[in-house]
Each structure stands twice: as C-alpha cells, then as structure tokens.
C-alpha cells in the first residue's frame, strides 16, 4: 500500500491502533524507538545494504529497476540473526 512513498500521511493510514495486541504495539514501539529518527534516505540506504535486498538483486546493476521479490524466508533468516 505504501510502496514508493517516502512519507505516509494520516489519511494514508487504514487501520485502528486499538485493534493491535500488546505484543504488536510493543514491536512497533521498539521499531519506532530504534528507526523513527532516520530519514527516508537513511532507511533506504540501511535496507539496501542488508542481505535480503542484496540477494534479491543478484546480477542487477545498482540503479536497475527490479520486481524481484524479497522472500519471507530470506527476511526471516537475516533478521532473526540481527535482532534489535
């Protein structure tokens, strides 16, 4: 829903935070605390330097458009080793 957006406005949000469980809220709060002060460019640079992104772009030039999918397995494997 937010693909290619560098800023998400209140009107772009579809959901009710009251529907979140305690654990879901806690996870979001941890992410916001850790990454919330980063700019969109900093977040892009961070994610594009991580293994799931790199694996999905094997053989592509840095500036090449890609619709390759970053798999859930690739993300699970990488991020389970890099917990905040």
Beta strands, then each sheet from edge to edge (+ up, - down):
end
